[in-house]
Amino acid sequence: MKRLPRRLEHGEEATLVEHLDELRNRIFVAGGALVLALIFTYAFHHRLIHWLNKPLPADKRHPITFGVAEPFLTSLTVSLYAAIVITLPILLWQLWSFLAPAFDDRTQRGVRWLVAFATVLTIGGIFFGYYVVLPASLKFLTNYDDNLYNIQIRAKDYYNFVSLVLLAVAIVFQVPLFILGLVRIGVTSAAKLRRNWRMGIVIMTAIAVALPGVDPFTTALEMVPLISLYLLSLALAGFFERRWRPATAAAEQ
């Protein structure tokens, strides 16, 4: 059995053919993991779809389909989305392992911590989106003007909406990581962020409007954690900046 691709050390020389061979092997590993995950998620797609339907109102938990192939394609699409989420750590790790030799050991250690932090934030964002944003927004949207319309929910459109909302909330939860990254590389400082907190809130509001969302209600639900996480980031920036300052001064000497 062929071994997994070996990560090159920082500064280690390699020929173009060796780089291409490593890239091919990493694509093979990532693709194989995705295919295995897709087989697994499709085998349990009934449970997955029932889980996605739970945020819907009780009388609308059986979305409808149109066309001969739509039931199969919809189930396959949902399974593929789930497989990508499951294998995302492997996909990102293979990408990072290919790029890592270009960075020194200190930077690599920092990236590992950032990846771990980003993973926790992403999981938190998905759970917040599923248990808080989706039920509230679906209750509002699926009952809006229900005296005027016979409201039916199409499966394909519903799962696309769920995917966009969960993706948007997961992006929202990366705000602390983005701000801490800017402070870490010296683009801004905790003191500057505190002085301009009003402008920061305006920017967060603009980001919430730009994120995927089809209605003002869902946008407002995304805006609340976005602004809250931004204010939390101000406190975290001040805490970590004091810890990073000695390391930065030592690196410059």
MARPA-973505 format. One record per residue (C-alpha): residue in one letter; chain; x, y, z. Coordinates in Angstrom, 1 decimal. Last residue first. Example, Ala and Ser with C-alpha at 12.3 -4.5 7.8 and 13.67 -1.06 7.14 Angstrom:
('s','A',(13.7,-1.1,7.1))
('a','A',(12.3,-4.5,7.8))
//
This chain:
('q','A',(15.9,42.1,17.4))
('e','A',(12.6,42.1,15.5))
('a','A',(11.6,38.6,16.6))
('a','A',(12.0,39.6,20.3))
('a','A',(9.8,42.6,19.9))
('t','A',(7.1,40.5,18.2))
('a','A',(7.2,37.9,21.0))
('p','A',(7.0,40.6,23.6))
('r','A',(4.0,42.2,21.9))
('w','A',(2.0,39.0,21.3))
('r','A',(0.8,38.6,24.9))
('r','A',(-0.3,42.2,25.2))
('e','A',(-2.0,41.9,21.8))
('f','A',(-3.8,38.7,22.9))
('f','A',(-5.8,40.5,25.6))
('g','A',(-6.6,43.7,23.7))
('a','A',(-7.6,41.7,20.6))
('l','A',(-9.9,39.4,22.7))
('a','A',(-11.7,42.4,24.1))
('l','A',(-12.3,43.9,20.7))
('s','A',(-13.2,40.5,19.3))
('l','A',(-16.1,40.3,21.8))
('l','A',(-17.5,43.5,20.3))
('y','A',(-17.2,41.9,16.8))
('l','A',(-18.8,38.7,18.0))
('s','A',(-21.8,40.6,19.3))
('i','A',(-22.1,42.6,16.0))
('l','A',(-22.1,39.4,13.9))
('p','A',(-24.2,37.5,16.4))
('v','A',(-27.0,40.1,16.0))
('m','A',(-26.6,40.7,12.2))
('e','A',(-27.4,37.1,11.2))
('l','A',(-30.8,37.3,12.8))
('a','A',(-31.3,40.7,11.2))
('t','A',(-30.5,39.3,7.8))
('t','A',(-32.9,36.4,8.3))
('f','A',(-35.7,39.0,9.0))
('p','A',(-34.7,41.3,6.2))
('d','A',(-35.3,38.5,3.6))
('v','A',(-33.5,36.5,1.0))
('g','A',(-30.2,35.8,2.8))
('p','A',(-26.6,35.2,1.7))
('l','A',(-24.3,37.8,3.3))
('a','A',(-24.2,41.4,1.9))
('v','A',(-26.6,42.7,4.5))
('a','A',(-24.7,41.1,7.3))
('i','A',(-21.4,42.6,5.9))
('a','A',(-23.0,46.1,5.9))
('t','A',(-24.0,45.7,9.5))
('m','A',(-20.5,44.6,10.5))
('i','A',(-19.1,47.7,8.7))
('v','A',(-21.5,50.0,10.6))
('i','A',(-20.5,48.2,13.9))
('g','A',(-16.8,48.7,13.1))
('m','A',(-17.4,52.4,12.4))
('r','A',(-18.9,52.7,15.9))
('w','A',(-16.0,50.8,17.4))
('n','A',(-13.4,53.3,16.0))
('r','A',(-11.6,54.1,19.2))
('r','A',(-11.8,50.5,20.4))
('l','A',(-10.4,49.2,17.1))
('k','A',(-7.5,51.7,17.2))
('a','A',(-6.6,50.6,20.8))
('a','A',(-6.7,46.9,19.8))
('s','A',(-4.3,47.5,16.9))
('t','A',(-4.5,47.4,13.1))
('v','A',(-2.5,46.0,10.2))
('g','A',(0.1,44.6,12.7))
('i','A',(0.2,41.0,11.6))
('r','A',(-1.4,39.8,14.9))
('v','A',(-4.0,42.6,15.0))
('l','A',(-5.3,41.7,11.5))
('g','A',(-5.4,38.0,12.4))
('l','A',(-7.3,38.8,15.6))
('i','A',(-9.9,40.6,13.5))
('f','A',(-10.3,37.7,11.1))
('l','A',(-10.4,35.1,13.8))
('p','A',(-13.0,37.1,15.8))
('v','A',(-15.1,37.5,12.6))
('q','A',(-15.1,33.8,11.7))
('f','A',(-18.6,33.3,13.4))
('v','A',(-20.2,35.3,10.6))
('i','A',(-18.8,32.9,8.0))
('a','A',(-20.5,30.0,9.8))
('v','A',(-23.7,32.1,9.9))
('a','A',(-23.6,32.6,6.1))
('l','A',(-22.8,29.0,5.4))
('l','A',(-25.7,27.8,7.6))
('v','A',(-28.0,30.3,5.8))
('l','A',(-26.8,29.3,2.3))
('s','A',(-27.2,25.6,3.0))
('v','A',(-30.7,26.0,4.5))
('f','A',(-31.8,28.0,1.5))
('n','A',(-30.4,25.4,-0.9))
('y','A',(-32.2,22.8,1.1))
('y','A',(-35.5,24.7,0.8))
('d','A',(-35.2,25.4,-2.9))
('k','A',(-34.6,21.7,-3.8))
('a','A',(-37.3,20.5,-1.5))
('r','A',(-40.1,22.8,-2.7))
('i','A',(-42.1,24.3,0.1))
('q','A',(-45.8,24.9,-0.3))
('i','A',(-47.6,28.0,0.8))
('n','A',(-51.1,28.3,-0.6))
('y','A',(-51.0,32.1,-0.7))
('l','A',(-53.1,35.1,0.4))
('n','A',(-54.0,34.1,4.0))
('d','A',(-50.5,32.7,4.4))
('d','A',(-49.2,36.3,4.0))
('y','A',(-45.9,35.3,5.8))
('n','A',(-46.3,32.0,7.5))
('t','A',(-43.4,30.1,5.8))
('l','A',(-41.1,33.2,6.1))
('f','A',(-41.6,34.0,9.8))
('k','A',(-41.5,30.4,11.1))
('l','A',(-38.6,29.7,8.7))
('s','A',(-36.6,32.7,10.0))
('a','A',(-37.1,31.7,13.7))
('p','A',(-36.4,28.0,13.2))
('l','A',(-33.4,28.7,10.9))
('v','A',(-31.6,31.4,13.0))
('v','A',(-31.6,29.7,16.5))
('y','A',(-31.0,25.9,16.4))
('y','A',(-29.5,25.4,12.9))
('g','A',(-27.7,28.7,12.6))
('f','A',(-26.3,28.6,16.1))
('f','A',(-25.2,25.0,15.6))
('i','A',(-23.5,25.9,12.3))
('g','A',(-21.8,28.9,13.8))
('g','A',(-20.5,27.0,16.8))
('i','A',(-19.1,24.3,14.4))
('t','A',(-17.4,27.0,12.4))
('l','A',(-16.0,28.8,15.4))
('v','A',(-14.5,25.5,16.7))
('t','A',(-12.9,24.8,13.3))
('a','A',(-11.6,28.4,13.0))
('f','A',(-9.9,28.1,16.4))
('a','A',(-8.2,24.8,15.4))
('v','A',(-7.1,26.3,12.1))
('l','A',(-5.8,29.4,13.9))
('w','A',(-3.8,27.2,16.3))
('r','A',(-2.3,25.2,13.4))
('v','A',(-1.5,28.4,11.6))
('g','A',(0.6,29.7,14.5))
('r','A',(2.6,26.5,14.6))
('q','A',(3.3,26.8,10.8))
('t','A',(4.3,30.4,11.2))
('r','A',(6.9,29.5,13.8))
('d','A',(8.2,26.6,11.7))
('d','A',(8.9,28.8,8.7))
('f','A',(6.5,29.0,5.7))
('a','A',(6.9,27.8,2.1))
('p','A',(7.0,24.2,3.3))
('a','A',(3.3,24.6,4.5))
('l','A',(1.7,24.9,1.0))
('f','A',(1.2,21.2,0.3))
('s','A',(0.4,20.4,3.9))
('w','A',(-2.1,23.3,3.9))
('l','A',(-4.0,22.0,0.9))
('q','A',(-4.1,18.4,2.4))
('w','A',(-5.2,19.8,5.7))
('l','A',(-8.0,21.9,4.1))
('l','A',(-9.4,18.8,2.4))
('i','A',(-9.1,16.6,5.5))
('p','A',(-10.8,19.2,7.7))
('l','A',(-13.5,19.7,5.0))
('t','A',(-14.2,16.0,4.8))
('i','A',(-17.4,16.1,6.9))
('v','A',(-18.6,19.4,5.5))
('i','A',(-18.0,18.2,1.9))
('a','A',(-19.8,14.9,2.6))
('a','A',(-22.8,16.8,4.0))
('y','A',(-23.1,19.0,0.9))
('l','A',(-22.8,15.9,-1.3))
('s','A',(-25.5,14.1,0.7))
('v','A',(-27.8,17.0,0.2))
('t','A',(-27.1,17.1,-3.5))
('l','A',(-27.7,13.3,-3.8))
('s','A',(-31.0,13.6,-2.0))
('t','A',(-32.1,16.4,-4.3))
('l','A',(-30.9,14.6,-7.5))
('f','A',(-32.8,11.5,-6.5))
('p','A',(-36.1,13.3,-5.7))
('e','A',(-35.7,15.6,-8.7))
('a','A',(-35.3,12.9,-11.4))
('v','A',(-38.9,12.6,-12.4))
('g','A',(-40.0,16.2,-12.1))
('f','A',(-41.3,18.3,-9.3))
('t','A',(-40.6,17.8,-5.6))
('i','A',(-42.4,18.6,-2.4))
('p','A',(-41.1,19.4,1.1))
('h','A',(-42.4,17.1,3.9))
('r','A',(-41.9,19.0,7.2))
('k','A',(-44.5,21.6,6.4))
('d','A',(-47.2,20.9,9.1))
('a','A',(-44.7,20.8,11.9))
('p','A',(-43.1,24.1,11.0))
('l','A',(-39.7,23.6,9.5))
('p','A',(-36.6,23.5,11.8))
('k','A',(-36.9,19.6,11.8))
('n','A',(-36.5,19.2,8.0))
('l','A',(-32.7,19.3,8.0))
('w','A',(-32.7,16.4,10.5))
('h','A',(-35.2,14.4,8.4))
('i','A',(-33.0,15.0,5.4))
('l','A',(-29.9,13.7,7.3))
('r','A',(-31.8,10.6,8.6))
('h','A',(-32.9,9.7,5.1))
('h','A',(-29.4,10.5,3.7))
('f','A',(-27.9,7.7,5.8))
('a','A',(-26.4,5.7,2.9))
('y','A',(-25.9,8.9,1.0))
('t','A',(-23.8,10.3,3.8))
('f','A',(-21.5,7.2,3.9))
('i','A',(-21.1,7.0,0.1))
('l','A',(-20.4,10.7,0.0))
('a','A',(-17.8,10.4,2.8))
('l','A',(-16.0,7.7,0.9))
('v','A',(-16.0,9.8,-2.2))
('l','A',(-14.7,12.9,-0.3))
('a','A',(-11.9,10.9,1.3))
('g','A',(-10.9,9.6,-2.1))
('g','A',(-10.9,13.0,-3.6))
('a','A',(-8.7,14.4,-0.8))
('v','A',(-6.3,11.5,-0.9))
('f','A',(-6.0,11.7,-4.7))
('i','A',(-5.6,15.4,-4.7))
('r','A',(-2.8,14.9,-2.2))
('n','A',(-1.2,12.3,-4.4))
('r','A',(-1.3,14.5,-7.5))
('l','A',(0.1,17.5,-5.5))
('e','A',(3.0,15.3,-4.3))
('d','A',(3.7,14.1,-7.8))
('l','A',(3.6,17.7,-9.1))
('h','A',(6.1,18.8,-6.4))
('e','A',(8.4,15.8,-7.2))
('v','A',(8.3,16.6,-10.9))
('l','A',(9.1,20.3,-10.2))
('t','A',(12.2,19.2,-8.2))
('a','A',(12.5,19.4,-4.5))
('e','A',(14.6,21.4,-2.1))
('e','A',(13.8,21.4,1.6))
('g','A',(13.6,25.0,3.0))
('h','A',(10.8,24.2,5.3))
('e','A',(10.3,20.4,5.5))
('l','A',(8.3,18.6,2.8))
('r','A',(5.1,16.9,3.8))
('r','A',(5.0,13.2,2.9))
('p','A',(2.1,12.0,0.8))
('l','A',(0.4,9.0,2.4))
('r','A',(2.1,5.7,1.9))
('k','A',(1.4,3.4,-1.0))
('m','A',(0.0,0.0,0.0))
//
